[in-house]
Amino acid sequence: MVWPSADDRGFVQELNVLSKQFSSAAFGDPGMLSRVKAQRQVAFAKAAAGRWPELGELRFTEEREGVQRVDTGCAFWHAGQKRYSEALGRYFESLESLSRCQSEEQKSLLLDLGFLMIENFISEEEELDLLNYWDKEGPVFPLGTEENRSRRRFFHYGPILAKETMGTSKSTLNVIPSQLGAMPQVVEHMKLQPRLREAAQQLDTAAHTLAFDQMYVNYYDTSIDSYIDFHHDHQSCMLGTIAGVSLKSSCHLQLKPTRQRQALSIELPPRSLFFMSGLSRWHLQHAIPQLRSDRLSLTFRSVDRSCSREMQWARCWEALTAAEAANAHWPLVNPEGVEQHDPHKKSAKAISERSKGSGKSGKMSYSGYSYYRPKAGLSQHGYGGSHFDVGEGCWKCQGPDHFARDCPETRDARQMVKPLKHRRWREKHSNS
């Protein structure tokens, strides 16, 4: 076994700092490269080229409308990826050998990757209070939602989430901008958010990423084989520090680079806290593929309010459009602190019911993009307040044999929009 050298550690530590600074996967594979990810990658690459000029020449490609992307075939990027991949392999091999013992050496190596685990973050009495609230016999359990594939039951607090985003109903953490709901009293009473912020000081991360104003509670039921597959937490709507509190039983959290099989397994004892930031947040995916006993987890994130216009975050829930309300997955506590198993449950339901049967076109704003409910079978979408008809025929040249997205005259406009799966969208809403 080859341990990370001093050069390896220095290189990875500096990459982790840049990863936090630019919300980037650094030299790692970022997965599907959206416009936002590409901009972050360019900013990281420019800083990295200044730090390691010996890696070679950094080049960019120019796309339409002058959008820059990193030329991943250039010498600089190849050399950086190779050095990072080799160092990461040595980290994983060393950490795997230390996985059975919680040592200072293991903690130090994980911290290089932006990962921190703290045992006994909460007391046994606090754990019991949290379990009584969300456990199967607790008052909130019937209000949870069972995720389609993983069969875990989840409860969410803070922002309003979208039930469906661009044709997918998979749990996505995509946010509908409006006032954020409060945390439940059991969390407020324990002052969990301030305690998380204090514990996160060890990460040396930016204070604005430590609001922890969004919480996801997951209940894993082994009788129905609940799990959670490899994923990144939403990289456009959520900031760069993720906190997780593990309750009821121990489990093994797995980390791995995107599109690679080799995974690192980290044991999370009950009542422990873990943080993911830097490389562990932006590059490595995480999963809990299997469990031996039921488990409850509280995951805290911070909403990235730059993903939508600032004024939209001041909207009260009643101000949502009909289409937004119909697509809303409501937090279980409203902004006034009223919990959904109290009379307020009717209020959220009333907002959603109000949208049903309405033939009006409504705009849904998620993550800075605007999606328009179609009229008469036409699908529309837009960005930055503009909208483009991509229904039957072309709105630009009036040609009946192609859509606007295929028209040479709308090429510039198409760079401003986030494409939808038009056919599925039209078929789904043709009778709306």
C-alpha positions as CSV (number, residue, x, y, z in Angstrom):
1,M,0.0,0.0,0.0
2,V,1.3,3.5,-0.9
3,W,0.3,6.3,1.4
4,P,-0.2,9.9,0.2
5,S,3.1,11.7,0.1
6,A,3.6,15.2,1.5
7,D,3.4,16.5,-2.0
8,D,0.1,14.6,-2.5
9,R,-1.4,16.1,0.6
10,G,-0.3,19.6,-0.1
11,F,-1.7,19.4,-3.6
12,V,-5.1,17.9,-2.5
13,Q,-5.4,20.4,0.4
14,E,-4.9,23.4,-2.0
15,L,-7.4,21.8,-4.4
16,N,-9.9,21.5,-1.6
17,V,-9.5,25.2,-0.8
18,L,-10.1,26.2,-4.5
19,S,-13.0,23.8,-4.6
20,K,-14.7,25.6,-1.7
21,Q,-13.9,29.0,-3.2
22,F,-15.3,28.3,-6.6
23,S,-17.9,25.7,-5.8
24,S,-16.1,23.4,-8.3
25,A,-15.2,19.7,-8.7
26,A,-11.6,21.0,-9.3
27,F,-9.9,18.5,-11.6
28,G,-12.5,15.9,-10.9
29,D,-15.4,14.9,-13.2
30,P,-18.3,17.3,-12.5
31,G,-20.9,15.1,-14.2
32,M,-23.3,16.8,-16.6
33,L,-21.7,20.2,-17.3
34,S,-24.4,22.8,-17.0
35,R,-23.8,26.4,-17.9
36,V,-23.3,27.3,-14.1
37,K,-20.9,24.4,-13.6
38,A,-19.0,25.4,-16.7
39,Q,-18.6,28.9,-15.4
40,R,-17.3,27.6,-12.0
41,Q,-14.9,25.2,-13.8
42,V,-13.4,28.1,-15.8
43,A,-13.0,30.2,-12.6
44,F,-11.3,27.3,-10.9
45,A,-9.0,26.6,-13.9
46,K,-7.8,30.2,-14.1
47,A,-6.9,30.2,-10.4
48,A,-5.3,26.7,-10.6
49,A,-3.2,27.7,-13.6
50,G,-1.8,30.6,-11.6
51,R,-0.9,28.3,-8.8
52,W,0.5,25.4,-10.8
53,P,1.9,26.8,-14.1
54,E,4.2,23.8,-14.4
55,L,1.2,21.7,-15.4
56,G,1.2,23.2,-18.9
57,E,-0.8,25.6,-21.0
58,L,-4.4,26.2,-20.1
59,R,-6.8,26.7,-23.1
60,F,-10.4,27.5,-23.4
61,T,-13.0,26.9,-26.1
62,E,-15.3,29.7,-27.1
63,E,-19.0,28.8,-27.6
64,R,-21.8,30.8,-29.1
65,E,-22.4,34.2,-27.4
66,G,-18.8,34.2,-26.1
67,V,-19.4,31.6,-23.4
68,Q,-16.0,30.1,-22.3
69,R,-15.4,26.5,-21.4
70,V,-12.3,24.7,-20.3
71,D,-10.6,22.8,-23.1
72,T,-10.4,19.5,-21.3
73,G,-8.1,18.2,-24.0
74,C,-5.4,20.8,-23.2
75,A,-2.1,19.8,-21.6
76,F,-2.8,21.7,-18.3
77,W,-6.1,19.9,-17.7
78,H,-4.7,16.4,-18.6
79,A,-1.8,16.9,-16.2
80,G,-4.0,18.2,-13.4
81,Q,-6.5,15.4,-13.7
82,K,-3.7,12.8,-13.8
83,R,-2.0,14.2,-10.7
84,Y,-5.3,14.5,-8.8
85,S,-6.5,11.0,-9.8
86,E,-3.3,9.4,-8.7
87,A,-3.3,11.2,-5.3
88,L,-7.0,10.5,-4.7
89,G,-6.3,6.8,-5.4
90,R,-3.7,6.8,-2.7
91,Y,-6.0,8.6,-0.3
92,F,-8.8,6.0,-0.8
93,E,-6.4,3.1,-0.4
94,S,-5.0,4.5,2.9
95,L,-8.5,5.5,4.2
96,E,-9.8,2.0,3.4
97,S,-7.1,0.4,5.6
98,L,-8.0,2.8,8.4
99,S,-11.8,2.4,8.1
100,R,-12.1,0.0,11.0
101,C,-10.5,2.4,13.5
102,Q,-11.5,6.0,14.1
103,S,-8.0,7.5,14.3
104,E,-6.6,11.0,14.1
105,E,-4.8,10.0,11.0
106,Q,-8.1,9.0,9.3
107,K,-9.7,12.2,10.4
108,S,-6.8,14.2,9.0
109,L,-6.9,12.5,5.6
110,L,-10.7,13.0,5.4
111,L,-10.3,16.7,6.3
112,D,-8.0,17.1,3.3
113,L,-11.0,16.2,1.2
114,G,-13.4,18.5,3.1
115,F,-15.0,15.7,5.1
116,L,-15.3,15.9,8.9
117,M,-17.0,13.4,11.2
118,I,-17.7,14.2,14.9
119,E,-18.9,11.5,17.3
120,N,-21.6,12.0,20.0
121,F,-22.7,15.4,18.6
122,I,-26.0,15.0,20.4
123,S,-26.9,13.2,23.6
124,E,-28.9,10.1,24.1
125,E,-31.8,12.1,25.5
126,E,-31.8,14.4,22.4
127,E,-31.7,11.4,20.1
128,L,-34.7,10.0,21.9
129,D,-36.6,13.3,21.5
130,L,-35.8,13.4,17.7
131,L,-36.8,9.7,17.3
132,N,-40.1,10.2,19.1
133,Y,-40.9,13.1,16.8
134,W,-40.1,11.4,13.4
135,D,-40.3,7.7,14.3
136,K,-43.1,5.4,12.9
137,E,-45.3,6.1,15.9
138,G,-44.6,9.8,16.0
139,P,-47.0,12.6,15.1
140,V,-45.3,13.6,11.8
141,F,-44.6,10.2,10.2
142,P,-47.9,10.1,8.3
143,L,-47.0,13.4,6.7
144,G,-43.8,12.1,5.2
145,T,-43.3,11.2,1.5
146,E,-42.0,7.9,0.3
147,E,-39.4,8.3,-2.4
148,N,-40.3,6.3,-5.5
149,R,-37.2,4.3,-6.0
150,S,-35.3,4.2,-2.7
151,R,-38.4,3.7,-0.6
152,R,-37.1,6.0,2.1
153,R,-39.6,8.3,3.8
154,F,-38.5,11.9,3.8
155,F,-39.7,15.1,5.5
156,H,-38.5,18.5,4.4
157,Y,-38.3,22.0,6.0
158,G,-37.3,25.4,4.9
159,P,-37.8,26.2,1.2
160,I,-40.7,25.0,-1.0
161,L,-39.5,22.3,-3.2
162,A,-40.7,21.3,-6.7
163,K,-42.6,18.0,-7.0
164,E,-41.5,17.8,-10.6
165,T,-38.7,19.5,-12.5
166,M,-38.3,19.3,-16.3
167,G,-40.2,16.1,-16.6
168,T,-38.8,14.2,-13.6
169,S,-40.6,13.4,-10.4
170,K,-37.4,12.2,-8.7
171,S,-36.5,13.9,-5.5
172,T,-34.3,16.8,-6.7
173,L,-34.2,19.5,-4.1
174,N,-35.1,22.1,-6.7
175,V,-36.4,25.2,-5.0
176,I,-39.4,27.4,-5.7
177,P,-38.2,30.8,-4.5
178,S,-40.4,32.3,-1.7
179,Q,-40.3,32.8,2.1
180,L,-38.6,29.9,3.8
181,G,-40.5,27.8,6.3
182,A,-39.2,27.5,9.9
183,M,-37.6,24.5,11.6
184,P,-39.8,22.3,13.8
185,Q,-39.8,23.1,17.6
186,V,-37.8,20.0,18.5
187,V,-34.9,21.3,16.3
188,E,-35.2,24.9,17.5
189,H,-35.3,23.8,21.2
190,M,-32.0,21.9,20.8
191,K,-30.5,24.9,18.9
192,L,-29.1,22.5,16.3
193,Q,-28.4,25.1,13.7
194,P,-26.1,27.3,15.9
195,R,-24.4,24.1,17.2
196,L,-23.8,23.0,13.6
197,R,-22.3,26.4,12.7
198,E,-19.9,26.2,15.7
199,A,-18.8,22.7,14.9
200,A,-18.2,23.7,11.2
201,Q,-15.5,26.1,12.2
202,Q,-13.0,23.2,12.0
203,L,-13.7,23.2,8.2
204,D,-12.5,26.8,7.7
205,T,-15.3,27.4,5.2
206,A,-17.2,30.6,4.3
207,A,-19.7,31.7,6.9
208,H,-22.4,32.3,4.3
209,T,-22.5,28.6,3.5
210,L,-23.4,27.8,7.1
211,A,-27.0,29.1,7.3
212,F,-28.4,25.6,7.4
213,D,-31.9,26.9,6.5
214,Q,-33.0,23.8,4.7
215,M,-33.4,20.4,6.4
216,Y,-34.2,17.0,5.0
217,V,-35.2,14.2,7.4
218,N,-34.9,10.7,6.0
219,Y,-36.3,7.6,7.7
220,Y,-34.8,4.3,6.4
221,D,-36.9,1.3,7.0
222,T,-35.1,-2.0,6.6
223,S,-38.3,-4.0,6.3
224,I,-38.8,-2.4,2.9
225,D,-35.1,-2.2,2.0
226,S,-34.8,1.6,2.1
227,Y,-31.5,3.1,0.8
228,I,-30.1,6.1,-1.0
229,D,-28.1,5.7,-4.2
230,F,-25.0,7.7,-5.2
231,H,-25.8,11.3,-5.9
232,H,-24.7,14.9,-5.4
233,D,-26.8,17.2,-3.4
234,H,-28.3,19.9,-5.7
235,Q,-25.4,21.9,-7.0
236,S,-27.3,25.0,-8.2
237,C,-29.8,25.5,-5.4
238,M,-27.7,24.5,-2.4
239,L,-24.4,26.0,-1.1
240,G,-21.1,24.3,-0.4
241,T,-21.4,22.9,3.2
242,I,-23.6,19.9,3.9
243,A,-24.2,18.7,7.5
244,G,-25.7,15.3,8.5
245,V,-26.8,14.0,11.9
246,S,-27.1,10.2,12.1
247,L,-29.6,8.6,14.5
248,K,-30.9,5.3,15.8
249,S,-28.3,3.0,14.2
250,S,-24.8,3.1,12.6
251,C,-24.4,2.9,8.9
252,H,-21.7,3.1,6.3
253,L,-21.6,6.2,4.1
254,Q,-19.9,5.6,0.8
255,L,-18.0,8.2,-1.2
256,K,-16.7,7.8,-4.8
257,P,-15.7,9.9,-7.8
258,T,-18.4,10.3,-10.5
259,R,-18.5,7.4,-13.0
260,Q,-16.0,5.3,-11.1
261,R,-16.6,2.1,-9.2
262,Q,-14.1,2.4,-6.4
263,A,-15.9,3.7,-3.3
264,L,-14.6,4.7,0.2
265,S,-16.7,3.5,3.1
266,I,-17.0,5.6,6.3
267,E,-18.8,4.3,9.4
268,L,-21.2,6.8,10.9
269,P,-22.1,5.9,14.5
270,P,-25.5,6.9,16.0
271,R,-25.6,10.5,17.3
272,S,-22.7,11.4,15.1
273,L,-22.4,14.5,12.9
274,F,-20.6,14.7,9.5
275,F,-19.8,17.6,7.2
276,M,-19.1,17.5,3.5
277,S,-17.4,20.6,1.9
278,G,-14.9,21.2,-0.8
279,L,-14.0,18.1,-2.8
280,S,-16.2,15.8,-0.8
281,R,-19.2,18.1,-1.6
282,W,-18.5,19.2,-5.2
283,H,-16.6,16.2,-6.7
284,L,-17.3,13.0,-4.7
285,Q,-20.8,11.4,-4.8
286,H,-22.2,9.8,-1.7
287,A,-24.6,7.0,-0.9
288,I,-25.9,4.6,1.8
289,P,-26.7,1.5,-0.3
290,Q,-27.8,-0.8,2.5
291,L,-28.6,-0.9,6.2
292,R,-28.9,-3.6,8.8
293,S,-31.3,-1.6,11.1
294,D,-33.7,1.2,10.8
295,R,-32.1,4.6,10.7
296,L,-33.1,8.3,10.9
297,S,-31.0,11.1,9.5
298,L,-31.2,14.9,9.6
299,T,-29.4,16.6,6.7
300,F,-28.9,20.4,6.7
301,R,-28.1,22.5,3.7
302,S,-28.0,26.3,2.9
303,V,-30.1,27.6,0.2
304,D,-28.2,29.5,-2.6
305,R,-30.4,32.5,-3.0
306,S,-28.5,33.6,-6.1
307,C,-30.3,30.9,-8.0
308,S,-33.3,33.2,-8.5
309,R,-34.1,36.9,-8.3
310,E,-33.8,38.4,-4.9
311,M,-37.3,39.8,-4.7
312,Q,-38.8,36.4,-5.2
313,W,-37.5,35.2,-1.9
314,A,-39.8,37.7,-0.1
315,R,-43.0,36.2,-1.6
316,C,-45.4,34.8,0.9
317,W,-46.7,31.3,0.1
318,E,-50.2,32.6,-0.9
319,A,-48.5,34.7,-3.6
320,L,-47.3,31.7,-5.6
321,T,-48.9,31.3,-9.0
322,A,-51.4,28.6,-9.6
323,A,-48.9,26.5,-11.5
324,E,-46.2,26.9,-8.8
325,A,-48.7,25.9,-6.1
326,A,-49.8,22.8,-8.0
327,N,-46.2,21.7,-8.3
328,A,-45.2,22.6,-4.7
329,H,-43.9,20.1,-2.2
330,W,-44.8,22.1,0.9
331,P,-42.4,22.3,3.9
332,L,-43.9,20.8,7.1
333,V,-43.6,24.0,9.0
334,N,-44.7,27.4,7.6
335,P,-42.8,30.7,7.9
336,E,-44.7,31.6,11.1
337,G,-43.6,28.3,12.7
338,V,-47.0,26.6,12.5
339,E,-46.5,22.8,11.9
340,Q,-48.5,21.0,9.2
341,H,-50.1,18.5,11.6
342,D,-51.8,21.6,13.1
343,P,-54.5,23.6,11.4
344,H,-52.1,25.2,8.9
345,K,-52.1,22.0,6.9
346,K,-55.4,23.2,5.4
347,S,-53.8,26.5,4.3
348,A,-51.2,24.8,2.2
349,K,-53.7,22.4,0.8
350,A,-56.0,25.3,0.0
351,I,-53.3,27.0,-2.0
352,S,-52.7,23.8,-4.0
353,E,-56.4,23.2,-4.5
354,R,-56.9,26.7,-5.7
355,S,-54.7,25.9,-8.7
356,K,-56.7,22.9,-9.8
357,G,-59.3,23.5,-12.5
358,S,-57.7,26.8,-13.5
359,G,-57.2,27.2,-17.2
360,K,-54.9,30.1,-16.7
361,S,-51.3,30.0,-17.8
362,G,-48.9,30.2,-14.8
363,K,-45.2,30.8,-14.6
364,M,-43.1,28.5,-12.4
365,S,-39.7,29.9,-11.4
366,Y,-37.2,27.3,-10.2
367,S,-33.4,27.8,-9.8
368,G,-33.4,31.0,-11.8
369,Y,-35.2,29.5,-14.8
370,S,-38.9,30.1,-15.8
371,Y,-41.1,27.4,-17.1
372,Y,-44.5,28.2,-18.5
373,R,-47.6,26.1,-18.3
374,P,-48.6,25.4,-21.9
375,K,-51.8,26.7,-23.5
376,A,-53.6,24.8,-26.3
377,G,-50.9,22.2,-26.4
378,L,-48.1,24.7,-26.9
379,S,-45.0,24.4,-24.7
380,Q,-43.1,27.5,-23.7
381,H,-40.0,28.1,-21.7
382,G,-37.7,30.9,-21.0
383,Y,-34.7,32.4,-19.1
384,G,-34.2,35.8,-17.5
385,G,-37.8,36.8,-18.0
386,S,-37.9,36.0,-21.8
387,H,-40.0,33.1,-23.2
388,F,-39.9,31.2,-26.4
389,D,-42.7,29.3,-27.9
390,V,-41.6,25.8,-28.9
391,G,-45.1,24.4,-29.6
392,E,-46.4,23.4,-33.0
393,G,-44.5,25.2,-35.8
394,C,-41.9,27.9,-35.5
395,W,-42.7,31.3,-33.9
396,K,-39.7,33.0,-35.5
397,C,-40.1,32.2,-39.3
398,Q,-43.6,30.7,-39.1
399,G,-42.4,27.5,-40.7
400,P,-44.8,24.6,-40.1
401,D,-42.2,21.9,-40.5
402,H,-39.9,22.6,-37.6
403,F,-39.9,24.0,-34.0
404,A,-38.3,27.2,-32.9
405,R,-35.5,25.2,-31.2
406,D,-34.5,23.9,-34.6
407,C,-34.7,27.2,-36.5
408,P,-31.4,28.9,-37.5
409,E,-33.0,32.3,-36.8
410,T,-33.4,31.4,-33.1
411,R,-29.9,30.1,-32.6
412,D,-28.9,33.0,-30.4
413,A,-32.1,32.8,-28.4
414,R,-31.6,29.1,-27.8
415,Q,-28.4,29.8,-25.9
416,M,-30.4,31.7,-23.3
417,V,-32.7,28.8,-22.4
418,K,-32.5,25.6,-20.5
419,P,-34.0,23.0,-22.9
420,L,-37.0,20.9,-21.9
421,K,-37.9,17.5,-23.1
422,H,-40.4,19.1,-25.3
423,R,-42.3,16.1,-26.5
424,R,-42.9,14.7,-23.1
425,W,-43.9,18.1,-21.8
426,R,-46.4,18.7,-24.6
427,E,-47.9,15.2,-24.2
428,K,-48.2,15.6,-20.4
429,H,-49.9,19.0,-20.6
430,S,-51.8,18.8,-23.9
431,N,-55.1,18.4,-22.0
432,S,-54.3,21.0,-19.3
